[in-house]
Amino acid sequence: MKVLLLNGSPRKEGCTYTALSEVAAVLNENGIETEIFQAGDPARENVKAAAEKMKTADALVVGSPVYWASPSGQIIEFMDQFVSMAGKDLEHKPAAAVASARRAGTTATLEVLTKYFNFYQMPVVSANYWNMVHGNTPDEVRKDEEGLQIMRILGRNMAWLLKCLEAGKNAGVEIPETEEKIKTNFIR
């Protein structure tokens, strides 16, 4: 099993990366392979590379710093393209959003990112609080004991769900059939 973690920060090893690394460490401890992908670059080729990796991933975690009380512009641009490219490779795969902030804007960030998952029928994985860490530097994030605990619980819950899905698959439980999307237009 493999989880793709998208680092939506332009800072390759900043606060968001620190949070994602905590999730990845717990997944690895549970026998699940991980890859943290630098999604802070929304260039088409970078998005295409991530979409290609999603074909073999069993789950997705998207992390973003909070800028102006919402996700970074880079991750929004990235995700808009990514979900279009990855499409069917996202359906029914567990997903989680992670927000990193100095102070506020985390819940708004999580809400925006989670909407991408809902569109593709992805089970959303949670922890014991909102999936967020606080700090202005990676060192400060490492001092956020509650935030790091949330990341560890998120990793354990993701590992548990992936193992449950694998057990179900081995027992013959099939993924729900996806109906063709009905699009209602209210303008006449």
Backbone as JSON Lines, residues from 0, in Angstrom:
{"i":0,"aa":"M","n":[0.84,-1.18,0.0],"ca":[0.0,0.0,0.0],"c":[0.89,1.24,0.0]}
{"i":1,"aa":"K","n":[0.37,2.28,-0.63],"ca":[1.14,3.51,-0.75],"c":[0.24,4.73,-0.59]}
{"i":2,"aa":"V","n":[0.76,5.75,0.11],"ca":[0.05,7.02,0.27],"c":[0.89,8.12,-0.37]}
{"i":3,"aa":"L","n":[0.24,8.91,-1.2],"ca":[0.87,10.07,-1.81],"c":[0.52,11.28,-0.96]}
{"i":4,"aa":"L","n":[1.53,12.01,-0.49],"ca":[1.33,13.21,0.32],"c":[1.79,14.41,-0.51]}
{"i":5,"aa":"L","n":[0.89,15.34,-0.76],"ca":[1.2,16.52,-1.56],"c":[1.55,17.69,-0.64]}
{"i":6,"aa":"N","n":[2.75,18.22,-0.79],"ca":[3.18,19.38,-0.02],"c":[2.85,20.63,-0.82]}
{"i":7,"aa":"G","n":[1.78,21.31,-0.43],"ca":[1.3,22.47,-1.17],"c":[1.97,23.77,-0.79]}
{"i":8,"aa":"S","n":[3.11,23.69,-0.14],"ca":[3.84,24.9,0.23],"c":[4.94,25.17,-0.78]}
{"i":9,"aa":"P","n":[5.2,26.44,-1.07],"ca":[6.35,26.74,-1.93],"c":[7.67,26.45,-1.21]}
{"i":10,"aa":"R","n":[7.63,26.3,0.12],"ca":[8.83,25.98,0.9],"c":[8.96,24.46,1.0]}
{"i":11,"aa":"K","n":[9.94,23.93,0.32],"ca":[10.07,22.48,0.19],"c":[10.14,21.74,1.52]}
{"i":12,"aa":"E","n":[10.84,22.27,2.5],"ca":[10.96,21.58,3.79],"c":[10.54,22.49,4.94]}
{"i":13,"aa":"G","n":[9.43,23.2,4.74],"ca":[8.92,24.13,5.74],"c":[7.96,23.48,6.71]}
{"i":14,"aa":"C","n":[7.04,24.27,7.21],"ca":[6.1,23.82,8.25],"c":[5.15,22.74,7.74]}
{"i":15,"aa":"T","n":[4.62,22.91,6.54],"ca":[3.7,21.91,5.98],"c":[4.41,20.58,5.8]}
{"i":16,"aa":"Y","n":[5.62,20.63,5.27],"ca":[6.42,19.42,5.1],"c":[6.65,18.73,6.45]}
{"i":17,"aa":"T","n":[6.91,19.51,7.49],"ca":[7.14,18.97,8.83],"c":[5.91,18.19,9.3]}
{"i":18,"aa":"A","n":[4.72,18.75,9.09],"ca":[3.48,18.06,9.46],"c":[3.29,16.79,8.65]}
{"i":19,"aa":"L","n":[3.49,16.89,7.34],"ca":[3.33,15.72,6.47],"c":[4.34,14.62,6.81]}
{"i":20,"aa":"S","n":[5.53,15.02,7.21],"ca":[6.56,14.04,7.59],"c":[6.13,13.24,8.81]}
{"i":21,"aa":"E","n":[5.44,13.9,9.73],"ca":[4.95,13.21,10.93],"c":[3.9,12.15,10.54]}
{"i":22,"aa":"V","n":[3.0,12.51,9.62],"ca":[2.0,11.56,9.12],"c":[2.7,10.41,8.42]}
{"i":23,"aa":"A","n":[3.65,10.74,7.54],"ca":[4.36,9.72,6.77],"c":[5.11,8.75,7.68]}
{"i":24,"aa":"A","n":[5.73,9.25,8.74],"ca":[6.49,8.38,9.65],"c":[5.58,7.32,10.27]}
{"i":25,"aa":"V","n":[4.39,7.72,10.67],"ca":[3.45,6.76,11.28],"c":[2.96,5.77,10.24]}
{"i":26,"aa":"L","n":[2.68,6.24,9.04],"ca":[2.28,5.32,7.98],"c":[3.38,4.3,7.71]}
{"i":27,"aa":"N","n":[4.62,4.77,7.64],"ca":[5.76,3.86,7.41],"c":[5.87,2.83,8.54]}
{"i":28,"aa":"E","n":[5.68,3.28,9.78],"ca":[5.72,2.35,10.93],"c":[4.66,1.27,10.8]}
{"i":29,"aa":"N","n":[3.59,1.58,10.1],"ca":[2.49,0.63,9.9],"c":[2.61,-0.14,8.59]}
{"i":30,"aa":"G","n":[3.8,-0.11,7.99],"ca":[4.07,-0.89,6.79],"c":[3.53,-0.3,5.51]}
{"i":31,"aa":"I","n":[3.22,0.98,5.52],"ca":[2.67,1.63,4.34],"c":[3.72,2.56,3.75]}
{"i":32,"aa":"E","n":[3.96,2.39,2.47],"ca":[4.93,3.22,1.75],"c":[4.36,4.62,1.56]}
{"i":33,"aa":"T","n":[5.22,5.62,1.62],"ca":[4.78,7.0,1.44],"c":[5.72,7.74,0.5]}
{"i":34,"aa":"E","n":[5.17,8.77,-0.1],"ca":[5.98,9.71,-0.89],"c":[5.44,11.11,-0.67]}
{"i":35,"aa":"I","n":[6.31,12.01,-0.24],"ca":[5.94,13.42,-0.13],"c":[6.35,14.09,-1.42]}
{"i":36,"aa":"F","n":[5.36,14.59,-2.14],"ca":[5.56,15.19,-3.45],"c":[5.46,16.7,-3.33]}
{"i":37,"aa":"Q","n":[6.4,17.41,-3.9],"ca":[6.41,18.87,-3.83],"c":[5.4,19.45,-4.81]}
{"i":38,"aa":"A","n":[4.2,19.73,-4.29],"ca":[3.11,20.25,-5.12],"c":[3.05,21.77,-5.09]}
{"i":39,"aa":"G","n":[4.02,22.4,-4.46],"ca":[4.04,23.85,-4.38],"c":[4.3,24.51,-5.73]}
{"i":40,"aa":"D","n":[4.68,23.71,-6.72],"ca":[4.91,24.21,-8.08],"c":[3.74,23.76,-8.95]}
{"i":41,"aa":"P","n":[2.83,24.69,-9.29],"ca":[1.65,24.28,-10.06],"c":[1.89,24.18,-11.57]}
{"i":42,"aa":"A","n":[3.14,24.13,-12.01],"ca":[3.42,23.98,-13.44],"c":[2.81,22.68,-13.95]}
{"i":43,"aa":"R","n":[2.29,22.71,-15.17],"ca":[1.56,21.57,-15.73],"c":[2.34,20.26,-15.66]}
{"i":44,"aa":"E","n":[3.63,20.29,-15.95],"ca":[4.42,19.06,-15.92],"c":[4.51,18.48,-14.5]}
{"i":45,"aa":"N","n":[4.6,19.35,-13.51],"ca":[4.65,18.89,-12.13],"c":[3.31,18.26,-11.72]}
{"i":46,"aa":"V","n":[2.22,18.88,-12.13],"ca":[0.89,18.34,-11.83],"c":[0.71,17.0,-12.52]}
{"i":47,"aa":"K","n":[1.16,16.92,-13.74],"ca":[1.06,15.68,-14.52],"c":[1.85,14.55,-13.83]}
{"i":48,"aa":"A","n":[3.02,14.88,-13.29],"ca":[3.83,13.88,-12.59],"c":[3.1,13.37,-11.34]}
{"i":49,"aa":"A","n":[2.45,14.26,-10.62],"ca":[1.7,13.85,-9.43],"c":[0.49,12.99,-9.82]}
{"i":50,"aa":"A","n":[-0.19,13.37,-10.88],"ca":[-1.35,12.59,-11.33],"c":[-0.92,11.18,-11.75]}
{"i":51,"aa":"E","n":[0.24,11.08,-12.33],"ca":[0.78,9.77,-12.71],"c":[1.04,8.92,-11.46]}
{"i":52,"aa":"K","n":[1.57,9.53,-10.41],"ca":[1.84,8.82,-9.16],"c":[0.54,8.39,-8.47]}
{"i":53,"aa":"M","n":[-0.52,9.14,-8.69],"ca":[-1.81,8.8,-8.06],"c":[-2.37,7.5,-8.61]}
{"i":54,"aa":"K","n":[-1.96,7.12,-9.8],"ca":[-2.45,5.87,-10.39],"c":[-2.1,4.66,-9.53]}
{"i":55,"aa":"T","n":[-0.95,4.7,-8.87],"ca":[-0.51,3.56,-8.05],"c":[-0.66,3.82,-6.56]}
{"i":56,"aa":"A","n":[-1.09,5.01,-6.18],"ca":[-1.29,5.31,-4.75],"c":[-2.64,4.8,-4.3]}
{"i":57,"aa":"D","n":[-2.71,4.41,-3.04],"ca":[-3.96,3.91,-2.46],"c":[-4.69,4.98,-1.66]}
{"i":58,"aa":"A","n":[-4.0,6.08,-1.38],"ca":[-4.61,7.16,-0.59],"c":[-3.85,8.45,-0.86]}
{"i":59,"aa":"L","n":[-4.45,9.56,-0.42],"ca":[-3.9,10.89,-0.68],"c":[-4.0,11.75,0.57]}
{"i":60,"aa":"V","n":[-2.93,12.5,0.84],"ca":[-2.95,13.52,1.89],"c":[-2.47,14.81,1.23]}
{"i":61,"aa":"V","n":[-3.25,15.88,1.39],"ca":[-2.9,17.17,0.8],"c":[-2.64,18.15,1.94]}
{"i":62,"aa":"G","n":[-1.45,18.73,1.95],"ca":[-1.08,19.7,2.97],"c":[-0.9,21.07,2.37]}
{"i":63,"aa":"S","n":[-1.31,22.09,3.13],"ca":[-1.15,23.47,2.68],"c":[-0.85,24.38,3.86]}
{"i":64,"aa":"P","n":[0.03,25.36,3.61],"ca":[0.14,26.43,4.59],"c":[-1.09,27.31,4.47]}
{"i":65,"aa":"V","n":[-1.33,28.1,5.49],"ca":[-2.43,29.06,5.45],"c":[-1.87,30.41,5.05]}
{"i":66,"aa":"Y","n":[-2.38,30.93,3.94],"ca":[-2.03,32.28,3.49],"c":[-3.32,33.07,3.38]}
{"i":67,"aa":"W","n":[-3.41,34.19,4.05],"ca":[-4.6,35.04,4.01],"c":[-5.85,34.24,4.37]}
{"i":68,"aa":"A","n":[-5.74,33.42,5.41],"ca":[-6.85,32.64,5.97],"c":[-7.43,31.6,5.02]}
{"i":69,"aa":"S","n":[-6.62,31.11,4.09],"ca":[-7.07,30.06,3.18],"c":[-5.86,29.3,2.63]}
{"i":70,"aa":"P","n":[-6.09,28.25,1.84],"ca":[-4.96,27.5,1.3],"c":[-4.08,28.39,0.42]}
{"i":71,"aa":"S","n":[-2.85,27.97,0.24],"ca":[-1.95,28.72,-0.64],"c":[-2.51,28.73,-2.06]}
{"i":72,"aa":"G","n":[-2.27,29.81,-2.76],"ca":[-2.7,29.89,-4.16],"c":[-2.08,28.79,-5.0]}
{"i":73,"aa":"Q","n":[-0.85,28.4,-4.65],"ca":[-0.17,27.35,-5.41],"c":[-0.91,26.02,-5.32]}
{"i":74,"aa":"I","n":[-1.38,25.67,-4.1],"ca":[-2.05,24.37,-3.98],"c":[-3.43,24.41,-4.6]}
{"i":75,"aa":"I","n":[-4.09,25.54,-4.57],"ca":[-5.4,25.64,-5.24],"c":[-5.22,25.46,-6.75]}
{"i":76,"aa":"E","n":[-4.27,26.17,-7.32],"ca":[-4.02,26.02,-8.76],"c":[-3.6,24.58,-9.07]}
{"i":77,"aa":"F","n":[-2.75,24.02,-8.23],"ca":[-2.29,22.65,-8.41],"c":[-3.47,21.68,-8.36]}
{"i":78,"aa":"M","n":[-4.29,21.79,-7.31],"ca":[-5.4,20.86,-7.13],"c":[-6.45,20.98,-8.23]}
{"i":79,"aa":"D","n":[-6.71,22.2,-8.7],"ca":[-7.66,22.37,-9.8],"c":[-7.24,21.55,-11.02]}
{"i":80,"aa":"Q","n":[-5.96,21.56,-11.3],"ca":[-5.44,20.78,-12.43],"c":[-5.33,19.3,-12.1]}
{"i":81,"aa":"F","n":[-4.85,19.02,-10.88],"ca":[-4.6,17.64,-10.45],"c":[-5.86,16.78,-10.49]}
{"i":82,"aa":"V","n":[-6.96,17.28,-9.92],"ca":[-8.18,16.46,-9.9],"c":[-8.71,16.23,-11.31]}
{"i":83,"aa":"S","n":[-8.5,17.19,-12.2],"ca":[-8.92,16.99,-13.59],"c":[-8.08,15.92,-14.26]}
{"i":84,"aa":"M","n":[-6.79,15.93,-14.0],"ca":[-5.9,14.93,-14.61],"c":[-6.02,13.56,-13.96]}
{"i":85,"aa":"A","n":[-6.1,13.52,-12.63],"ca":[-6.1,12.25,-11.91],"c":[-7.48,11.58,-11.96]}
{"i":86,"aa":"G","n":[-8.54,12.4,-11.94],"ca":[-9.92,11.92,-12.11],"c":[-10.23,10.58,-11.5]}
{"i":87,"aa":"K","n":[-10.42,9.59,-12.34],"ca":[-10.84,8.25,-11.92],"c":[-9.86,7.61,-10.94]}
{"i":88,"aa":"D","n":[-8.6,8.02,-10.98],"ca":[-7.6,7.45,-10.08],"c":[-7.75,7.95,-8.64]}
{"i":89,"aa":"L","n":[-8.66,8.88,-8.42],"ca":[-8.95,9.39,-7.08],"c":[-10.15,8.69,-6.46]}
{"i":90,"aa":"E","n":[-11.06,8.22,-7.28],"ca":[-12.33,7.71,-6.78],"c":[-12.18,6.64,-5.72]}
{"i":91,"aa":"H","n":[-12.88,6.84,-4.62],"ca":[-12.99,5.89,-3.51],"c":[-11.69,5.65,-2.76]}
{"i":92,"aa":"K","n":[-10.67,6.44,-2.99],"ca":[-9.42,6.3,-2.24],"c":[-9.47,7.24,-1.03]}
{"i":93,"aa":"P","n":[-9.06,6.77,0.14],"ca":[-9.07,7.63,1.33],"c":[-8.21,8.88,1.12]}
{"i":94,"aa":"A","n":[-8.63,9.97,1.74],"ca":[-7.91,11.23,1.6],"c":[-8.01,12.02,2.9]}
{"i":95,"aa":"A","n":[-7.03,12.9,3.09],"ca":[-7.03,13.79,4.24],"c":[-6.37,15.09,3.84]}
{"i":96,"aa":"A","n":[-6.81,16.16,4.49],"ca":[-6.2,17.47,4.31],"c":[-5.49,17.85,5.59]}
{"i":97,"aa":"V","n":[-4.37,18.56,5.44],"ca":[-3.59,19.04,6.57],"c":[-3.31,20.52,6.36]}
{"i":98,"aa":"A","n":[-3.5,21.31,7.41],"ca":[-3.23,22.75,7.33],"c":[-2.15,23.12,8.33]}
{"i":99,"aa":"S","n":[-1.3,24.05,7.91],"ca":[-0.22,24.55,8.75],"c":[-0.33,26.06,8.82]}
{"i":100,"aa":"A","n":[-0.37,26.61,10.04],"ca":[-0.56,28.06,10.18],"c":[0.23,28.61,11.35]}
{"i":101,"aa":"R","n":[0.5,29.89,11.26],"ca":[1.07,30.58,12.4],"c":[0.0,30.75,13.46]}
{"i":102,"aa":"R","n":[-1.22,31.16,13.03],"ca":[-2.3,31.39,13.99],"c":[-3.63,30.86,13.48]}
{"i":103,"aa":"A","n":[-4.27,31.56,12.56],"ca":[-5.66,31.25,12.2],"c":[-5.8,30.92,10.71]}
{"i":104,"aa":"G","n":[-7.01,30.54,10.33],"ca":[-7.31,30.22,8.94],"c":[-7.25,28.74,8.62]}
{"i":105,"aa":"T","n":[-6.96,27.93,9.63],"ca":[-6.79,26.51,9.38],"c":[-8.09,25.81,8.99]}
{"i":106,"aa":"T","n":[-9.18,26.09,9.69],"ca":[-10.42,25.37,9.38],"c":[-10.94,25.76,8.0]}
{"i":107,"aa":"A","n":[-10.78,27.01,7.61],"ca":[-11.17,27.42,6.25],"c":[-10.33,26.69,5.21]}
{"i":108,"aa":"T","n":[-9.04,26.54,5.49],"ca":[-8.14,25.83,4.58],"c":[-8.55,24.37,4.45]}
{"i":109,"aa":"L","n":[-8.83,23.72,5.58],"ca":[-9.25,22.32,5.54],"c":[-10.56,22.15,4.78]}
{"i":110,"aa":"E","n":[-11.48,23.08,4.96],"ca":[-12.77,22.99,4.27],"c":[-12.58,23.06,2.75]}
{"i":111,"aa":"V","n":[-11.77,23.99,2.29],"ca":[-11.54,24.13,0.85],"c":[-10.9,22.86,0.28]}
{"i":112,"aa":"L","n":[-9.88,22.34,0.93],"ca":[-9.19,21.17,0.42],"c":[-10.07,19.92,0.44]}
{"i":113,"aa":"T","n":[-10.89,19.79,1.47],"ca":[-11.74,18.6,1.58],"c":[-12.8,18.54,0.47]}
{"i":114,"aa":"K","n":[-13.19,19.67,-0.05],"ca":[-14.19,19.67,-1.13],"c":[-13.7,18.93,-2.36]}
{"i":115,"aa":"Y","n":[-12.41,18.95,-2.62],"ca":[-11.87,18.18,-3.75],"c":[-12.13,16.68,-3.53]}
{"i":116,"aa":"F","n":[-12.0,16.23,-2.3],"ca":[-12.19,14.82,-2.0],"c":[-13.65,14.4,-2.16]}
{"i":117,"aa":"N","n":[-14.55,15.27,-1.72],"ca":[-15.97,14.94,-1.79],"c":[-16.43,14.7,-3.22]}
{"i":118,"aa":"F","n":[-15.92,15.47,-4.14],"ca":[-16.32,15.36,-5.53],"c":[-15.98,13.99,-6.12]}
{"i":119,"aa":"Y","n":[-14.9,13.37,-5.59],"ca":[-14.45,12.07,-6.11],"c":[-14.77,10.91,-5.18]}
{"i":120,"aa":"Q","n":[-15.74,11.11,-4.27],"ca":[-16.24,10.05,-3.4],"c":[-15.12,9.43,-2.56]}
{"i":121,"aa":"M","n":[-14.19,10.26,-2.12],"ca":[-13.05,9.78,-1.34],"c":[-13.41,9.8,0.15]}
{"i":122,"aa":"P","n":[-13.29,8.66,0.85],"ca":[-13.51,8.69,2.29],"c":[-12.51,9.64,2.94]}
{"i":123,"aa":"V","n":[-12.99,10.55,3.76],"ca":[-12.14,11.56,4.39],"c":[-11.68,11.05,5.75]}
{"i":124,"aa":"V","n":[-10.37,11.05,5.95],"ca":[-9.77,10.54,7.19],"c":[-9.54,11.71,8.14]}
{"i":125,"aa":"S","n":[-9.86,11.47,9.39],"ca":[-9.72,12.5,10.41],"c":[-8.82,12.01,11.54]}
{"i":126,"aa":"A","n":[-8.65,12.87,12.53],"ca":[-7.88,12.53,13.72],"c":[-8.77,12.82,14.94]}
{"i":127,"aa":"N","n":[-8.18,13.29,16.04],"ca":[-8.98,13.6,17.22],"c":[-9.28,15.09,17.33]}
{"i":128,"aa":"Y","n":[-8.95,15.85,16.3],"ca":[-9.22,17.28,16.21],"c":[-9.0,17.62,14.74]}
{"i":129,"aa":"W","n":[-9.16,18.88,14.39],"ca":[-8.9,19.24,13.0],"c":[-7.44,18.97,12.67]}
{"i":130,"aa":"N","n":[-7.18,18.55,11.44],"ca":[-5.83,18.17,11.01],"c":[-4.98,19.4,10.76]}
{"i":131,"aa":"M","n":[-4.41,19.95,11.84],"ca":[-3.65,21.18,11.72],"c":[-2.47,21.19,12.68]}
{"i":132,"aa":"V","n":[-1.45,21.96,12.28],"ca":[-0.32,22.25,13.16],"c":[-0.13,23.76,13.16]}
{"i":133,"aa":"H","n":[0.54,24.23,14.22],"ca":[0.8,25.67,14.32],"c":[2.29,25.92,14.53]}
{"i":134,"aa":"G","n":[2.77,26.99,13.93],"ca":[4.15,27.4,14.08],"c":[4.55,28.24,12.88]}
{"i":135,"aa":"N","n":[5.52,29.1,13.1],"ca":[6.0,29.97,12.03],"c":[7.24,29.4,11.35]}
{"i":136,"aa":"T","n":[7.85,28.39,11.98],"ca":[9.03,27.71,11.42],"c":[8.88,26.21,11.69]}
{"i":137,"aa":"P","n":[9.62,25.37,10.97],"ca":[9.56,23.94,11.27],"c":[9.9,23.63,12.74]}
{"i":138,"aa":"D","n":[10.85,24.35,13.31],"ca":[11.18,24.13,14.73],"c":[10.0,24.44,15.63]}
{"i":139,"aa":"E","n":[9.26,25.51,15.32],"ca":[8.07,25.82,16.11],"c":[6.99,24.75,15.94]}
{"i":140,"aa":"V","n":[6.83,24.24,14.74],"ca":[5.85,23.16,14.5],"c":[6.23,21.94,15.33]}
{"i":141,"aa":"R","n":[7.53,21.63,15.41],"ca":[7.98,20.48,16.21],"c":[7.69,20.66,17.7]}
{"i":142,"aa":"K","n":[7.42,21.89,18.13],"ca":[7.07,22.16,19.54],"c":[5.55,22.12,19.76]}
{"i":143,"aa":"D","n":[4.79,22.03,18.68],"ca":[3.32,21.97,18.78],"c":[2.93,20.53,19.11]}
{"i":144,"aa":"E","n":[2.97,20.19,20.38],"ca":[2.72,18.8,20.79],"c":[1.34,18.31,20.38]}
{"i":145,"aa":"E","n":[0.33,19.17,20.53],"ca":[-1.03,18.76,20.14],"c":[-1.1,18.54,18.63]}
{"i":146,"aa":"G","n":[-0.54,19.46,17.86],"ca":[-0.56,19.32,16.4],"c":[0.15,18.06,15.93]}
{"i":147,"aa":"L","n":[1.3,17.77,16.51],"ca":[2.03,16.56,16.12],"c":[1.27,15.3,16.51]}
{"i":148,"aa":"Q","n":[0.59,15.34,17.67],"ca":[-0.24,14.2,18.05],"c":[-1.36,14.0,17.03]}
{"i":149,"aa":"I","n":[-1.98,15.09,16.6],"ca":[-3.03,15.01,15.58],"c":[-2.49,14.35,14.32]}
{"i":150,"aa":"M","n":[-1.28,14.74,13.9],"ca":[-0.68,14.15,12.7],"c":[-0.43,12.66,12.89]}
{"i":151,"aa":"R","n":[0.03,12.26,14.07],"ca":[0.26,10.83,14.32],"c":[-1.05,10.05,14.31]}
{"i":152,"aa":"I","n":[-2.08,10.61,14.94],"ca":[-3.39,9.93,14.95],"c":[-3.94,9.86,13.52]}
{"i":153,"aa":"L","n":[-3.78,10.92,12.76],"ca":[-4.2,10.9,11.36],"c":[-3.49,9.78,10.61]}
{"i":154,"aa":"G","n":[-2.18,9.64,10.82],"ca":[-1.43,8.56,10.17],"c":[-1.93,7.19,10.57]}
{"i":155,"aa":"R","n":[-2.2,7.0,11.86],"ca":[-2.71,5.7,12.32],"c":[-4.1,5.42,11.76]}
{"i":156,"aa":"N","n":[-4.96,6.45,11.74],"ca":[-6.31,6.25,11.2],"c":[-6.27,5.95,9.7]}
{"i":157,"aa":"M","n":[-5.36,6.61,8.98],"ca":[-5.21,6.33,7.55],"c":[-4.73,4.9,7.34]}
{"i":158,"aa":"A","n":[-3.74,4.47,8.13],"ca":[-3.23,3.09,8.02],"c":[-4.33,2.08,8.32]}
{"i":159,"aa":"W","n":[-5.1,2.36,9.38],"ca":[-6.2,1.46,9.76],"c":[-7.23,1.35,8.64]}
{"i":160,"aa":"L","n":[-7.63,2.48,8.08],"ca":[-8.64,2.46,7.02],"c":[-8.12,1.73,5.78]}
{"i":161,"aa":"L","n":[-6.87,1.97,5.43],"ca":[-6.3,1.27,4.27],"c":[-6.28,-0.24,4.49]}
{"i":162,"aa":"K","n":[-5.94,-0.66,5.7],"ca":[-5.93,-2.09,6.01],"c":[-7.34,-2.67,6.01]}
{"i":163,"aa":"C","n":[-8.31,-1.9,6.49],"ca":[-9.71,-2.34,6.45],"c":[-10.2,-2.5,5.01]}
{"i":164,"aa":"L","n":[-9.85,-1.53,4.18],"ca":[-10.24,-1.6,2.77],"c":[-9.6,-2.8,2.08]}
{"i":165,"aa":"E","n":[-8.35,-3.06,2.39],"ca":[-7.65,-4.22,1.82],"c":[-8.3,-5.52,2.28]}
{"i":166,"aa":"A","n":[-8.65,-5.6,3.58],"ca":[-9.32,-6.8,4.1],"c":[-10.68,-6.98,3.43]}
{"i":167,"aa":"G","n":[-11.4,-5.9,3.26],"ca":[-12.7,-5.97,2.58],"c":[-12.55,-6.44,1.15]}
{"i":168,"aa":"K","n":[-11.58,-5.89,0.46],"ca":[-11.32,-6.29,-0.93],"c":[-11.0,-7.78,-1.0]}
{"i":169,"aa":"N","n":[-10.15,-8.27,-0.08],"ca":[-9.8,-9.68,-0.04],"c":[-10.98,-10.58,0.3]}
{"i":170,"aa":"A","n":[-11.97,-10.01,1.0],"ca":[-13.17,-10.77,1.37],"c":[-14.26,-10.66,0.29]}
{"i":171,"aa":"G","n":[-13.96,-9.95,-0.79],"ca":[-14.91,-9.86,-1.89],"c":[-15.83,-8.65,-1.84]}
{"i":172,"aa":"V","n":[-15.57,-7.72,-0.93],"ca":[-16.38,-6.5,-0.88],"c":[-15.91,-5.58,-2.0]}
{"i":173,"aa":"E","n":[-16.84,-5.22,-2.86],"ca":[-16.49,-4.41,-4.02],"c":[-16.7,-2.92,-3.76]}
{"i":174,"aa":"I","n":[-15.94,-2.12,-4.47],"ca":[-16.12,-0.66,-4.43],"c":[-17.5,-0.34,-4.99]}
{"i":175,"aa":"P","n":[-18.22,0.6,-4.39],"ca":[-19.54,0.94,-4.92],"c":[-19.47,1.36,-6.39]}
{"i":176,"aa":"E","n":[-20.5,0.99,-7.12],"ca":[-20.57,1.4,-8.53],"c":[-20.76,2.91,-8.58]}
{"i":177,"aa":"T","n":[-20.07,3.54,-9.48],"ca":[-20.19,4.98,-9.65],"c":[-21.2,5.26,-10.75]}
{"i":178,"aa":"E","n":[-22.25,5.97,-10.39],"ca":[-23.25,6.35,-11.38],"c":[-22.69,7.47,-12.24]}
{"i":179,"aa":"E","n":[-23.18,7.55,-13.47],"ca":[-22.81,8.67,-14.31],"c":[-23.37,9.93,-13.67]}
{"i":180,"aa":"K","n":[-22.58,10.96,-13.62],"ca":[-22.95,12.2,-12.93],"c":[-24.08,12.91,-13.68]}
{"i":181,"aa":"I","n":[-25.1,13.28,-12.92],"ca":[-26.19,14.08,-13.44],"c":[-25.87,15.54,-13.13]}
{"i":182,"aa":"K","n":[-25.93,16.38,-14.12],"ca":[-25.63,17.8,-13.91],"c":[-26.89,18.62,-14.19]}
{"i":183,"aa":"T","n":[-27.43,19.19,-13.15],"ca":[-28.64,20.0,-13.27],"c":[-28.25,21.43,-13.56]}
{"i":184,"aa":"N","n":[-28.92,22.02,-14.53],"ca":[-28.71,23.42,-14.87],"c":[-29.97,24.18,-14.49]}
{"i":185,"aa":"F","n":[-29.84,25.15,-13.6],"ca":[-31.0,25.87,-13.13],"c":[-31.34,27.09,-13.99]}
{"i":186,"aa":"I","n":[-30.55,27.34,-14.99],"ca":[-30.8,28.48,-15.89],"c":[-31.59,27.98,-17.09]}
{"i":187,"aa":"R","n":[-32.7,28.64,-17.34],"ca":[-33.55,28.21,-18.49],"c":[-33.75,29.37,-19.43]}
